[in-house]
Amino acid sequence: MAVEKIDALVTSVQNLHGTVDSAIALINGFSARLQAGIDEALANGATGAELEPLVTLKAEVDAKTQALAAAVAANPT
């Protein structure tokens, strides 16, 4: 019985890491698209001041993504 519980726990943690890795990839994709939009807006005449809220949002997304990735790396299965 104890082995079954351990196996179930290991599987659960492995699934969680897969989910977290998928979330990191999704968030990184969002960040890249956000940066592309910022770059395009700048190329089309938008000012840095106009885009500051988006630049700040991207920085926050990137920081949270790095924190999530670090947490996953610090707790491998």
PyMOL commands that place a pseudoatom at each C-alpha (Angstrom):
pseudoatom trace, name=CA, resn=MET, resi=1, chain=A, elem=C, hetatm=0, pos=[0.000, 0.000, 0.000]
pseudoatom trace, name=CA, resn=ALA, resi=2, chain=A, elem=C, hetatm=0, pos=[2.810, 2.447, 0.883]
pseudoatom trace, name=CA, resn=VAL, resi=3, chain=A, elem=C, hetatm=0, pos=[4.543, 1.825, -2.469]
pseudoatom trace, name=CA, resn=GLU, resi=4, chain=A, elem=C, hetatm=0, pos=[1.309, 2.637, -4.309]
pseudoatom trace, name=CA, resn=LYS, resi=5, chain=A, elem=C, hetatm=0, pos=[1.024, 5.921, -2.416]
pseudoatom trace, name=CA, resn=ILE, resi=6, chain=A, elem=C, hetatm=0, pos=[4.630, 6.805, -3.191]
pseudoatom trace, name=CA, resn=ASP, resi=7, chain=A, elem=C, hetatm=0, pos=[4.138, 5.948, -6.864]
pseudoatom trace, name=CA, resn=ALA, resi=8, chain=A, elem=C, hetatm=0, pos=[0.991, 8.088, -6.952]
pseudoatom trace, name=CA, resn=LEU, resi=9, chain=A, elem=C, hetatm=0, pos=[2.823, 10.979, -5.321]
pseudoatom trace, name=CA, resn=VAL, resi=10, chain=A, elem=C, hetatm=0, pos=[5.736, 10.716, -7.772]
pseudoatom trace, name=CA, resn=THR, resi=11, chain=A, elem=C, hetatm=0, pos=[3.312, 10.694, -10.704]
pseudoatom trace, name=CA, resn=SER, resi=12, chain=A, elem=C, hetatm=0, pos=[1.468, 13.682, -9.280]
pseudoatom trace, name=CA, resn=VAL, resi=13, chain=A, elem=C, hetatm=0, pos=[4.683, 15.683, -8.903]
pseudoatom trace, name=CA, resn=GLN, resi=14, chain=A, elem=C, hetatm=0, pos=[5.824, 14.730, -12.410]
pseudoatom trace, name=CA, resn=ASN, resi=15, chain=A, elem=C, hetatm=0, pos=[2.497, 15.881, -13.817]
pseudoatom trace, name=CA, resn=LEU, resi=16, chain=A, elem=C, hetatm=0, pos=[2.768, 19.135, -11.868]
pseudoatom trace, name=CA, resn=HIS, resi=17, chain=A, elem=C, hetatm=0, pos=[6.229, 19.819, -13.293]
pseudoatom trace, name=CA, resn=GLY, resi=18, chain=A, elem=C, hetatm=0, pos=[4.904, 19.153, -16.804]
pseudoatom trace, name=CA, resn=THR, resi=19, chain=A, elem=C, hetatm=0, pos=[2.064, 21.581, -16.174]
pseudoatom trace, name=CA, resn=VAL, resi=20, chain=A, elem=C, hetatm=0, pos=[4.410, 24.225, -14.781]
pseudoatom trace, name=CA, resn=ASP, resi=21, chain=A, elem=C, hetatm=0, pos=[6.794, 23.808, -17.728]
pseudoatom trace, name=CA, resn=SER, resi=22, chain=A, elem=C, hetatm=0, pos=[3.849, 24.248, -20.093]
pseudoatom trace, name=CA, resn=ALA, resi=23, chain=A, elem=C, hetatm=0, pos=[2.762, 27.370, -18.222]
pseudoatom trace, name=CA, resn=ILE, resi=24, chain=A, elem=C, hetatm=0, pos=[6.286, 28.805, -18.464]
pseudoatom trace, name=CA, resn=ALA, resi=25, chain=A, elem=C, hetatm=0, pos=[6.325, 28.177, -22.223]
pseudoatom trace, name=CA, resn=LEU, resi=26, chain=A, elem=C, hetatm=0, pos=[2.907, 29.811, -22.599]
pseudoatom trace, name=CA, resn=ILE, resi=27, chain=A, elem=C, hetatm=0, pos=[3.935, 32.842, -20.564]
pseudoatom trace, name=CA, resn=ASN, resi=28, chain=A, elem=C, hetatm=0, pos=[7.203, 33.172, -22.496]
pseudoatom trace, name=CA, resn=GLY, resi=29, chain=A, elem=C, hetatm=0, pos=[5.193, 33.134, -25.719]
pseudoatom trace, name=CA, resn=PHE, resi=30, chain=A, elem=C, hetatm=0, pos=[2.943, 35.879, -24.375]
pseudoatom trace, name=CA, resn=SER, resi=31, chain=A, elem=C, hetatm=0, pos=[5.982, 37.918, -23.369]
pseudoatom trace, name=CA, resn=ALA, resi=32, chain=A, elem=C, hetatm=0, pos=[7.521, 37.545, -26.829]
pseudoatom trace, name=CA, resn=ARG, resi=33, chain=A, elem=C, hetatm=0, pos=[4.296, 38.674, -28.504]
pseudoatom trace, name=CA, resn=LEU, resi=34, chain=A, elem=C, hetatm=0, pos=[4.027, 41.592, -26.116]
pseudoatom trace, name=CA, resn=GLN, resi=35, chain=A, elem=C, hetatm=0, pos=[7.594, 42.630, -26.983]
pseudoatom trace, name=CA, resn=ALA, resi=36, chain=A, elem=C, hetatm=0, pos=[6.854, 42.285, -30.699]
pseudoatom trace, name=CA, resn=GLY, resi=37, chain=A, elem=C, hetatm=0, pos=[3.838, 44.569, -30.265]
pseudoatom trace, name=CA, resn=ILE, resi=38, chain=A, elem=C, hetatm=0, pos=[5.934, 47.104, -28.382]
pseudoatom trace, name=CA, resn=ASP, resi=39, chain=A, elem=C, hetatm=0, pos=[8.623, 47.005, -31.072]
pseudoatom trace, name=CA, resn=GLU, resi=40, chain=A, elem=C, hetatm=0, pos=[6.045, 47.408, -33.841]
pseudoatom trace, name=CA, resn=ALA, resi=41, chain=A, elem=C, hetatm=0, pos=[4.352, 50.306, -32.063]
pseudoatom trace, name=CA, resn=LEU, resi=42, chain=A, elem=C, hetatm=0, pos=[7.712, 52.051, -31.620]
pseudoatom trace, name=CA, resn=ALA, resi=43, chain=A, elem=C, hetatm=0, pos=[8.531, 51.497, -35.304]
pseudoatom trace, name=CA, resn=ASN, resi=44, chain=A, elem=C, hetatm=0, pos=[5.209, 53.090, -36.204]
pseudoatom trace, name=CA, resn=GLY, resi=45, chain=A, elem=C, hetatm=0, pos=[5.796, 56.213, -34.159]
pseudoatom trace, name=CA, resn=ALA, resi=46, chain=A, elem=C, hetatm=0, pos=[4.580, 55.424, -30.662]
pseudoatom trace, name=CA, resn=THR, resi=47, chain=A, elem=C, hetatm=0, pos=[6.631, 56.981, -27.912]
pseudoatom trace, name=CA, resn=GLY, resi=48, chain=A, elem=C, hetatm=0, pos=[8.272, 55.245, -24.999]
pseudoatom trace, name=CA, resn=ALA, resi=49, chain=A, elem=C, hetatm=0, pos=[6.015, 57.213, -22.671]
pseudoatom trace, name=CA, resn=GLU, resi=50, chain=A, elem=C, hetatm=0, pos=[2.916, 55.968, -24.476]
pseudoatom trace, name=CA, resn=LEU, resi=51, chain=A, elem=C, hetatm=0, pos=[4.106, 52.399, -24.226]
pseudoatom trace, name=CA, resn=GLU, resi=52, chain=A, elem=C, hetatm=0, pos=[5.395, 52.560, -20.653]
pseudoatom trace, name=CA, resn=PRO, resi=53, chain=A, elem=C, hetatm=0, pos=[2.412, 50.600, -19.242]
pseudoatom trace, name=CA, resn=LEU, resi=54, chain=A, elem=C, hetatm=0, pos=[3.123, 47.754, -21.679]
pseudoatom trace, name=CA, resn=VAL, resi=55, chain=A, elem=C, hetatm=0, pos=[6.861, 47.840, -21.023]
pseudoatom trace, name=CA, resn=THR, resi=56, chain=A, elem=C, hetatm=0, pos=[6.164, 47.672, -17.283]
pseudoatom trace, name=CA, resn=LEU, resi=57, chain=A, elem=C, hetatm=0, pos=[3.713, 44.800, -17.799]
pseudoatom trace, name=CA, resn=LYS, resi=58, chain=A, elem=C, hetatm=0, pos=[6.291, 42.872, -19.830]
pseudoatom trace, name=CA, resn=ALA, resi=59, chain=A, elem=C, hetatm=0, pos=[8.923, 43.371, -17.130]
pseudoatom trace, name=CA, resn=GLU, resi=60, chain=A, elem=C, hetatm=0, pos=[6.496, 42.090, -14.485]
pseudoatom trace, name=CA, resn=VAL, resi=61, chain=A, elem=C, hetatm=0, pos=[5.550, 39.056, -16.594]
pseudoatom trace, name=CA, resn=ASP, resi=62, chain=A, elem=C, hetatm=0, pos=[9.215, 38.258, -17.210]
pseudoatom trace, name=CA, resn=ALA, resi=63, chain=A, elem=C, hetatm=0, pos=[10.089, 38.568, -13.510]
pseudoatom trace, name=CA, resn=LYS, resi=64, chain=A, elem=C, hetatm=0, pos=[7.241, 36.277, -12.459]
pseudoatom trace, name=CA, resn=THR, resi=65, chain=A, elem=C, hetatm=0, pos=[8.158, 33.762, -15.166]
pseudoatom trace, name=CA, resn=GLN, resi=66, chain=A, elem=C, hetatm=0, pos=[11.763, 33.692, -13.935]
pseudoatom trace, name=CA, resn=ALA, resi=67, chain=A, elem=C, hetatm=0, pos=[10.561, 33.182, -10.365]
pseudoatom trace, name=CA, resn=LEU, resi=68, chain=A, elem=C, hetatm=0, pos=[8.335, 30.309, -11.467]
pseudoatom trace, name=CA, resn=ALA, resi=69, chain=A, elem=C, hetatm=0, pos=[11.141, 28.705, -13.476]
pseudoatom trace, name=CA, resn=ALA, resi=70, chain=A, elem=C, hetatm=0, pos=[13.530, 29.071, -10.528]
pseudoatom trace, name=CA, resn=ALA, resi=71, chain=A, elem=C, hetatm=0, pos=[11.033, 27.420, -8.205]
pseudoatom trace, name=CA, resn=VAL, resi=72, chain=A, elem=C, hetatm=0, pos=[10.667, 24.486, -10.566]
pseudoatom trace, name=CA, resn=ALA, resi=73, chain=A, elem=C, hetatm=0, pos=[14.436, 24.160, -10.957]
pseudoatom trace, name=CA, resn=ALA, resi=74, chain=A, elem=C, hetatm=0, pos=[14.931, 24.280, -7.189]
pseudoatom trace, name=CA, resn=ASN, resi=75, chain=A, elem=C, hetatm=0, pos=[12.457, 21.442, -6.648]
pseudoatom trace, name=CA, resn=PRO, resi=76, chain=A, elem=C, hetatm=0, pos=[13.192, 18.784, -9.290]
pseudoatom trace, name=CA, resn=THR, resi=77, chain=A, elem=C, hetatm=0, pos=[11.459, 15.425, -9.157]
for i in range(1, 77): cmd.bond("trace and resi %d" % i, "trace and resi %d" % (i + 1))
show_as sticks, trace
zoom trace
